[in-house]
Amino acid sequence: MRFLHLSDLHLGKRVCEFSMLDDQRYILEEILSLLDSTPVDGVLLAGDLYDKPVPHAEAVRLLDWFLTQLAERRLPVFAISGNHDSADRIAFGSALLQSSRVYVSPVFSGAPVPISLTDEYGTLDVYLLPFLKPAMVRHVWPDEPVESYNDALACVLRHCPLDPAHRSVLVAHQFAAGAACCESEEVSVGGVDSVDASLFDAFDYVALGHLHSPQKVGRDAVRYCGTPLKYSFSEAGQHKSATFVEFGLKGEVSITTVPLTPKHDLREVRGSYMELTDRRNYDGTAVDDYLHITLTDEQDVPDALARLRVIYPNLMRLDYDNLRTREDQEITAPERAESITPLEHFSAFYQLQNNQPLTAEQAAFCQQLIEEIWKEGEDA
């Protein structure tokens, strides 16, 4: 049995105020073509289907189109909500979607119930676990000692007994401790939202979402597939891919990746203004890629952004690296500023006021308060 593992589509995302919708449709079409040439038995969508809890209509239509295309290929789809999604909106119509074999995680109300598939090797159970916060788990099991994200996941998995004779797949959206992060991700200061990857030991494969870099955590079968597109310049050097996982007998899992080629790459370019505007240097290159250009001129070039966009129309960010900027320290990247979490803002303020960082206990307490405030806002 063979699956495609995808996550973090972030449909509707904007990077440096550039809409990614056309690029997202392009990469989804590429993934569908890949599925036509590389048959699978199902698709795992590990959260952050949208970039915002209330997505734009265009993003909703794009996800609707993609799910319809998968359903027309008679492929079962196993999707969960991530931290960027509204669990209620993702779960809307889930009972109706099941008739098309599109299985969507419900709003969290207890341990996930397995969805079973069979092949010549027996039964394979798929468990859909949406993004968890400690408060969600305390609401279901008020008598359980749940203080941290790790406690929350451990509690849920304790109430999720697996059949040891069946192969098992968990689709989840959490930050596993030890994994590498990018600027475009929302990870709390001090790793207070992290979970121990050993909690997943009972599962044959764990299809993770949340982190944008393709990587394993501990063993090969606990894996982030990464985003299908680059969403920050910290990802410029990455090679995005589609992850395929194949199951044989119980315990036999093989993982392969296939490169994905975007409509526009996201790259970093460096040089003087004269070098970058010399036709001999840019002729024949992908000038319409999404670019972060760093000018090395000692003097600022008047109206450089507009003038460079005549040649490089998708120039997203322009910086200087010279004696002045090195003395003034690095300018904060716009996409980084947008992705800073409330806890990171408070942590920076606390450091400024007290000349020392938040302790892990203080960070955990602040994160809990922030989550309670968000929950009150959502319920209002």
C-alpha positions in Angstrom: 0.0 0.0 0.0 1.4 3.3 -1.1 0.6 6.9 0.1 1.5 10.4 -0.9 2.3 12.5 2.2 1.7 16.3 1.8 1.4 19.1 4.3 1.4 22.8 4.8 -0.2 23.9 1.6 -0.9 27.3 3.2 -3.4 28.1 0.4 -3.9 31.8 0.1 -0.5 32.7 1.5 1.2 36.0 0.7 5.0 36.3 0.8 6.3 39.9 1.1 2.8 40.9 -0.1 3.0 38.7 -3.3 0.1 36.3 -3.6 1.1 32.7 -4.0 -2.2 31.5 -5.4 -1.1 31.0 -9.0 2.1 29.3 -7.8 0.1 27.1 -5.5 -2.3 26.0 -8.2 0.7 25.3 -10.5 2.4 23.0 -7.9 -0.9 21.2 -7.2 -1.3 20.5 -10.9 2.3 19.1 -10.9 1.4 16.9 -7.9 -1.7 15.6 -9.7 0.4 14.8 -12.8 2.8 13.0 -10.5 0.0 10.9 -9.1 -1.2 10.0 -12.6 2.3 8.6 -13.4 3.0 7.2 -9.9 -0.2 5.6 -8.6 -0.9 5.6 -4.9 -3.6 4.2 -2.6 -4.2 7.4 -0.7 -3.1 10.9 0.1 -2.2 12.2 3.6 -2.7 15.9 4.1 -1.0 16.8 7.4 -2.6 20.2 8.2 -2.2 23.9 7.4 -4.4 23.5 4.3 -5.0 27.2 4.5 -2.7 30.0 5.6 -5.4 31.7 7.7 -8.3 30.5 9.9 -10.7 32.5 7.7 -9.3 32.0 4.2 -10.0 34.0 1.2 -12.6 32.7 -1.3 -9.9 32.0 -3.9 -8.1 29.8 -1.4 -11.3 27.9 -0.6 -12.0 27.4 -4.3 -8.4 26.1 -4.8 -8.7 23.5 -2.1 -12.2 22.5 -3.3 -10.7 22.0 -6.8 -7.7 19.9 -5.5 -9.9 17.6 -3.4 -12.3 17.2 -6.3 -9.4 16.2 -8.5 -8.2 13.6 -6.0 -11.8 12.3 -5.5 -12.2 11.9 -9.3 -9.1 9.8 -9.3 -10.8 7.6 -6.7 -8.1 8.3 -4.2 -9.0 8.3 -0.5 -7.8 11.5 1.2 -6.9 11.8 4.9 -6.8 15.4 6.0 -6.4 17.2 9.3 -6.5 20.8 10.4 -3.3 22.6 11.4 -2.5 25.5 13.6 -3.2 27.9 10.8 -6.6 26.4 10.0 -9.9 26.8 11.7 -10.8 23.2 12.9 -14.5 24.0 12.6 -14.2 25.3 9.0 -12.0 22.3 7.9 -14.5 19.9 9.5 -17.5 21.4 7.7 -19.2 18.9 5.5 -16.9 16.1 6.7 -19.8 13.6 6.9 -20.8 14.3 3.3 -17.2 14.2 2.1 -16.8 10.6 3.5 -19.0 9.4 0.7 -16.3 10.5 -1.7 -13.6 8.9 0.5 -12.3 12.3 1.7 -11.8 11.9 5.4 -11.3 15.1 7.4 -10.4 15.3 11.1 -13.3 16.5 13.2 -13.0 19.2 15.8 -11.0 17.6 18.6 -13.3 15.8 21.1 -11.3 12.7 22.0 -9.0 10.0 20.8 -9.1 9.6 17.0 -11.0 6.6 15.6 -9.0 4.6 13.0 -10.0 4.5 9.3 -9.1 1.1 8.1 -7.9 0.0 4.7 -6.9 -3.5 3.5 -4.5 -5.0 1.0 -2.8 -8.4 0.6 -0.8 -7.8 3.8 -3.8 -7.2 6.0 -5.3 -4.1 7.6 -3.8 -0.7 7.8 -5.3 1.9 10.2 -5.1 5.6 9.6 -5.5 7.9 12.6 -6.4 11.6 12.1 -5.2 13.9 14.9 -5.7 17.6 14.3 -3.4 20.3 15.8 -3.6 20.0 19.6 -3.3 22.5 22.4 -3.2 21.5 26.0 -6.5 23.4 26.7 -8.3 21.2 24.2 -7.2 18.0 25.9 -7.9 19.3 29.4 -11.5 20.0 28.2 -12.0 16.4 27.2 -10.1 14.8 30.1 -10.2 17.3 33.0 -8.8 14.8 35.5 -5.7 14.1 33.5 -2.4 16.0 34.4 -2.1 18.0 31.2 0.1 21.1 31.5 2.3 21.1 28.3 1.9 20.2 24.6 3.9 17.0 25.4 1.4 16.1 28.1 -1.5 16.8 25.8 -0.2 14.5 23.0 0.8 11.8 25.5 -2.7 11.9 27.0 -4.4 11.5 23.7 -2.2 8.7 22.5 -2.8 6.8 25.8 -6.5 6.9 25.0 -5.8 5.7 21.5 -5.1 1.9 21.8 -3.6 0.4 18.6 -4.2 -3.1 17.3 -0.7 -4.6 17.4 -1.6 -6.8 14.5 -2.4 -3.9 12.2 -0.1 -1.5 10.5 -0.8 2.0 11.7 -0.4 5.5 10.3 -0.8 8.7 12.4 -1.4 12.0 10.6 -0.6 14.8 13.0 0.4 18.5 13.1 2.8 19.2 16.0 6.4 20.4 16.6 8.6 17.4 17.4 11.6 18.4 19.5 14.9 18.3 17.7 13.5 19.2 14.3 14.9 22.1 12.3 12.8 25.2 11.8 12.4 28.0 9.2 11.5 31.6 9.5 8.1 31.1 7.9 6.9 28.8 10.8 5.2 29.6 14.0 7.2 27.9 16.7 7.1 29.2 20.3 10.0 30.7 22.1 11.8 28.1 24.2 10.2 25.2 22.4 7.2 25.2 24.8 5.0 23.8 22.0 7.4 20.9 21.3 6.5 17.2 21.8 8.8 14.2 22.3 9.1 12.2 19.1 9.3 9.0 21.2 5.5 9.4 21.8 5.0 8.2 18.2 7.0 4.9 18.7 3.9 2.7 18.5 3.0 3.9 14.9 4.5 2.4 11.8 4.5 5.8 10.1 3.8 9.3 11.4 2.9 11.8 8.7 3.8 15.1 10.3 2.9 18.7 9.3 3.9 22.0 10.8 7.6 22.4 9.9 8.4 23.5 6.4 11.7 21.6 5.9 11.5 18.0 4.7 13.2 15.9 7.4 12.9 12.9 9.7 12.8 13.2 13.5 14.6 10.3 15.1 13.7 7.4 13.0 12.9 7.5 9.3 9.2 6.7 9.7 8.5 9.9 11.7 8.7 12.5 9.0 7.9 16.0 8.0 7.4 16.2 4.2 7.8 20.0 4.2 6.0 22.5 2.1 5.5 22.0 -1.6 6.7 25.6 -2.2 9.3 27.9 -0.5 7.5 30.4 1.7 10.5 32.4 3.1 14.1 33.2 2.1 15.3 30.9 4.9 14.1 28.1 2.6 15.9 29.4 -0.5 18.5 26.7 -0.5 16.0 23.9 0.0 14.8 21.4 -2.6 11.1 20.8 -2.2 9.7 17.4 -2.9 6.7 15.0 -2.7 7.1 12.2 -0.2 5.9 8.7 -0.9 5.6 6.1 1.7 5.0 2.4 1.0 3.9 -0.4 3.4 4.5 -4.1 3.0 4.3 -6.4 6.0 3.9 -5.1 9.5 7.1 -3.1 10.2 8.1 -2.8 6.5 8.0 0.9 5.5 10.0 2.5 2.6 10.1 6.2 1.9 11.0 7.9 -1.3 10.9 11.5 -2.4 10.3 13.1 -5.9 11.5 16.7 -6.6 8.9 19.4 -7.2 9.6 22.2 -9.7 7.8 25.5 -9.0 6.5 27.9 -11.5 8.8 30.5 -10.0 11.8 29.6 -7.8 12.5 31.7 -4.7 16.2 32.8 -4.7 18.7 35.1 -3.2 21.0 37.2 -5.5 23.9 39.4 -4.4 26.0 42.0 -6.3 26.4 45.6 -7.1 23.7 47.5 -9.0 25.9 47.7 -12.1 26.5 44.0 -12.0 22.8 43.1 -11.6 21.7 45.5 -14.4 24.3 44.3 -16.9 22.5 42.3 -19.5 25.4 39.9 -19.9 24.9 38.8 -16.3 21.1 38.3 -16.3 20.4 37.4 -19.9 19.1 33.8 -20.0 18.5 33.6 -16.3 15.0 33.2 -14.6 14.6 36.9 -14.0 10.9 36.3 -13.1 11.8 34.2 -10.0 10.9 35.5 -6.6 14.1 37.3 -5.5 15.8 38.7 -2.4 18.5 41.0 -3.8 21.4 42.3 -1.7 23.2 45.2 -3.2 26.9 45.6 -2.2 27.1 49.3 -3.3 28.6 51.5 -0.6 26.2 54.3 -1.6 22.4 53.8 -1.8 21.1 53.7 -5.3 18.2 56.1 -5.9 14.9 54.3 -6.5 16.7 51.0 -6.7 13.7 48.8 -6.0 11.6 50.2 -8.8 14.5 50.3 -11.3 15.5 46.7 -10.5 11.9 45.5 -10.9 12.0 46.6 -14.5 14.4 43.6 -15.0 13.3 41.5 -12.1 9.5 41.9 -11.8 9.1 39.6 -8.8 11.8 41.2 -6.7 10.3 40.7 -3.2 13.0 42.2 -1.0 15.9 44.5 -1.4 18.8 45.0 1.2 22.2 46.5 1.2 25.3 44.9 2.6 28.0 47.5 3.0 30.0 49.3 5.7 27.0 51.3 6.9 24.5 48.4 7.2 27.1 46.2 8.9 27.5 48.9 11.5 23.8 49.4 11.9 23.3 45.6 12.2 21.0 43.5 10.1 17.6 44.8 9.0 14.7 42.5 10.0 13.2 40.7 7.1 9.6 41.7 6.3 8.4 38.1 6.2 10.1 37.4 9.5 8.4 40.4 11.2 5.1 39.1 10.0 5.7 35.6 11.3 6.8 36.6 14.8 4.4 35.1 17.3 2.8 37.0 20.2 5.0 35.1 22.7 8.1 36.1 20.7 7.0 39.8 20.8 6.4 39.6 24.6 9.7 37.8 25.1 11.6 40.5 23.2 9.8 43.2 25.3 10.6 41.3 28.6 14.3 41.1 27.6 14.4 44.8 26.8 12.8 45.7 30.1 14.5 43.3 32.4 17.9 42.7 30.7 17.3 38.9 30.9 15.3 36.4 28.9 12.1 34.7 30.0 12.6 31.4 31.9 11.1 28.2 30.4 8.4 28.3 33.2 7.6 32.0 32.5 7.4 31.3 28.7 5.0 28.3 29.3 2.8 30.4 31.6 2.6 33.3 29.1 1.9 30.8 26.3 -1.0 29.4 28.3 -2.4 32.9 28.9 -2.2 33.7 25.2 -4.0 30.5 24.2 -6.8 31.2 26.8 -7.2 34.7 25.4 -7.3 33.4 21.8 -9.9 30.8 22.8 -12.0 33.4 24.4 -11.8 35.5 21.2 -12.8 32.5 19.1 -15.7 31.7 21.3 -16.9 35.3 21.4 
